[in-house]
Amino acid sequence: MIANEQSERQQRVDFARGSVQLEGFALDAKTERIIERYVKGEIDGDELIQLSLSSIQ
């Protein structure tokens, strides 16, 4: 994965994480591991959403 793409993914994740925290919530360890896989390029955005939703159901 290109460093720029990884950096952009990290920025998106940081923004989303901040939004979640402003709402008074925190991400659990399982979701953080899924996010880490997304930032590294192991999964795409659709998989990120699917895995994240399935982890909270």
Phi, psi and omega per residue, in radians:
M1 nan 2.467 3.119
I2 -1.255 2.428 -3.100
A3 -0.997 -0.661 3.133
N4 -1.083 -0.739 3.138
E5 -1.127 -0.728 3.107
Q6 -1.109 -0.705 3.115
S7 -1.110 -0.739 3.112
E8 -1.118 -0.731 3.101
R9 -1.079 -0.725 3.135
Q10 -1.107 -0.717 3.114
Q11 -1.089 -0.741 3.113
R12 -1.084 -0.759 -3.137
V13 -1.131 -0.763 3.140
D14 -1.072 -0.714 3.114
F15 -1.098 -0.828 -3.134
A16 -1.115 -0.723 3.124
R17 -1.080 -0.739 3.108
G18 -1.089 -0.700 3.106
S19 -1.093 -0.770 3.114
V20 -1.067 -0.769 -3.126
Q21 -1.149 -0.649 3.101
L22 -1.109 -0.496 3.094
E23 -1.400 -0.059 3.087
G24 1.601 0.284 -3.130
F25 -1.983 2.892 3.064
A26 -2.344 2.580 3.106
L27 -1.456 2.423 3.120
D28 -1.405 2.988 -3.070
A29 -1.077 -0.657 -3.126
K30 -1.115 -0.768 3.118
T31 -1.158 -0.677 3.104
E32 -1.079 -0.655 3.096
R33 -1.159 -0.668 3.088
I34 -1.114 -0.765 3.123
I35 -1.063 -0.730 3.132
E36 -1.055 -0.701 3.102
R37 -1.101 -0.684 3.106
Y38 -1.118 -0.834 -3.120
V39 -1.062 -0.681 -3.137
K40 -1.276 -0.231 3.141
G41 1.577 0.177 3.141
E42 -1.281 -0.467 3.100
I43 -2.359 2.768 3.119
D44 -1.683 -3.134 -3.082
G45 -1.062 -0.694 3.117
D46 -1.103 -0.740 3.115
E47 -1.160 -0.652 3.087
L48 -0.993 -0.846 -3.131
I49 -1.119 -0.837 -3.116
Q50 -1.044 -0.846 -3.131
L51 -1.151 -0.698 3.136
S52 -1.110 -0.795 3.132
L53 -1.132 -0.703 -3.132
S54 -1.206 -0.447 -3.135
S55 -1.319 -0.328 -3.125
I56 -1.799 -0.064 -3.121
Q57 -1.545 nan nan
